[in-house]
């Protein structure tokens, strides 16, 4: 059987697609795998912040269209790019083992994020990261940072910023561990939903692919990210609101930390609940319900 993977064309996206290819070739008999590069709207528009482009699925829609038309068999995403609500007929089937979910601080000037002085200049394209930065130090200014990993690191030096925030998994997958200045604690600097995980999406009408992908899916990862995604879905969160979630298994329980804030970081909610790993989406929904009681709607941009 020949399987076609659909992916974005960045170096990180291609690393992820080829990682899935290697896992399939290693764990599934009698398959061949091709990789099909698809350009998305989010890749083409780099001079605007993500909320200003508008709409969900900025990095997934074109790949999902290819899935629905069966030009590709499996979509390979950074799971944090995959919206909570998927188009009719498509299914998030799971993920292989998750990489490091943490954010990192990258700087040529300072040894830690907390060491950036008042009035410092950082850069990020994420509403969540901006809110977390402002929450820690409201005097810091945040410039917009978009583009692939190499572009972001180049801009750090060209713009003479005090630092940028990047996902640990992205830097580690591309062999850029030496760029990391500080790993940020996900209990306080809460990660993006699904960060560090590769999301595999298929057409619901392709049960043969479900059977194949079961060979490479990691149950612990899927349990954690299902809780995170349920939390995001219940709060209607996306790239236009500062939202984060961190799920992890420990001592037979599933813990979920959620984060929701106003864009300026002045008002935020950060709570943790624990529950059964057997019902991760129930835990995500329960935590979201607690946030709704605490007044999360008042924090959303008008």
Beta strands, then each sheet from edge to edge (+ up, - down):
strand 1: 2-7
strand 2: 32-37
strand 3: 74-78
strand 4: 90-94
strand 5: 103-106
strand 6: 121-123
strand 7: 141-143
strand 8: 163-167
strand 9: 182-183
strand 10: 198-203
strand 11: 242-250
strand 12: 253-261
strand 13: 268-275
sheet 1: 2+ 1+ 3+ 10- 4+
sheet 2: 7+ 6+ 8+ 5- 9+
sheet 3: 11+ 12- 13+
end
